Amino acid sequence: MKATIHGRVPGARLRDMVPPAYRDAVVKDTRPDGEYSLLLFDHAERDVVPSPPVRKALRRLENPAPDGILAVGTVFTREALALLDEAGARPVVFRTALWTDESARARQL
């Protein structure tokens, strides 16, 4: 699982850069005149985003945009959400569920 990283995106363009299911949620708490960092993770219906790709994406995002970081994915594990919270990133999810890295790994087997 690999993230697509957009270091600086104008708020007015965010809606066009995310999958259709996330557009309203992304626009809801952003300003058109702002500048955001956008992390796009897997977003198919069965995808669960664990902490390792989140950790790597946050590390690769060297200098976050001034108005914040948006992390888009179907659902994040508890560990991934903790990393996003620590970085001050806002997760934008398709659904909520109580996954852990361990339970997500077991699902893949």
N, C-alpha and C positions, 0 to 999 in steps of 0.2 A: 504494500500500500504506500503510495507516494502522494504528497501534497503538491498542488500547484500554488506557487507563491506569487502574489502581486504586491510589491513593496509599497507602492503609492497609487491609490486610485481615487479620482475625484468622486465625491459623494453622488453627483448627478449621473455617473456611469455605473454605479454599483448594481443597479437593477438589471442592466444588460449583461453583466459579467457572471451572474449566478444562474443555476438551473431554475426553470419556471416555478417549481414548487417552493422555492425559497425567496422569491422576489418581494412579496409583501412583507415578510419578516425582516428582510434586510433594510428595506426602505423605512420601516416603522420607526426605528430609533437612530436614524442617521440624518445628517443635514446635507442638502444638495451642494452647499458651498464648502463642505468639509473635505478632508483628505484622510483616507483610511488604508490600512494594510488588509489584504484579503488572502486568507488561507482556504483553498478549496480541497476538501478531502473527498473520499469516495462517497457517492450519494445514491447508489442503487438501493432498492427497498430492503435488501437483506444485509447491507453493509453495516458493520459496527466498527467505529474508529477507536483503536486502543491507544495507549500512551506512547509507544515508541515512535510512530510517525508524527505525533504531535510534538514530542520533544525535539525531533530532528527538524521539523518545520520551524519551530520557534528559534532554534539555534541558527538555522540558515537565514532567518529574517533578522538581519543585523541591526537595522535602524528602523523601528516601527514608525508609521505615520503619526503625525501629531494628534489626530482625532481618535485613534484607537485601532484595535485589531479585531477583525471579524473572522471567525472560524466556521466554515460551512460544512456540514456533514449530516448523514442520516441520523445517527445517534452516536454519542461518545461514551466511553466507559467512565467509571467514577475517577479512575486515575488520570485519564485524559482531561476530564473536566477540572480536576485539581490543578493540573499544569496550566491550563488555559486561565483559570482564575488567578493563579500566581503571576502570570504574565500580564494580567489586566485585559485579557482578550474576552470578547463576547461570543459565546457559541450560538450559532443559528442552526437549529436542528429541525428535521422533518417530523420526528416523533421522540418521545421520552421513554426511557426504559432503564431498569437498574442492571446494567452490565458492569462486569469487572474485567480487567485484562485476562484473568484466568478463565472466566466463563466464556469470553469471546474466543479465546484460543481453543477451548474445548469444542466450541461450535464448529470450528474449521476442520477438526479431525474427522 
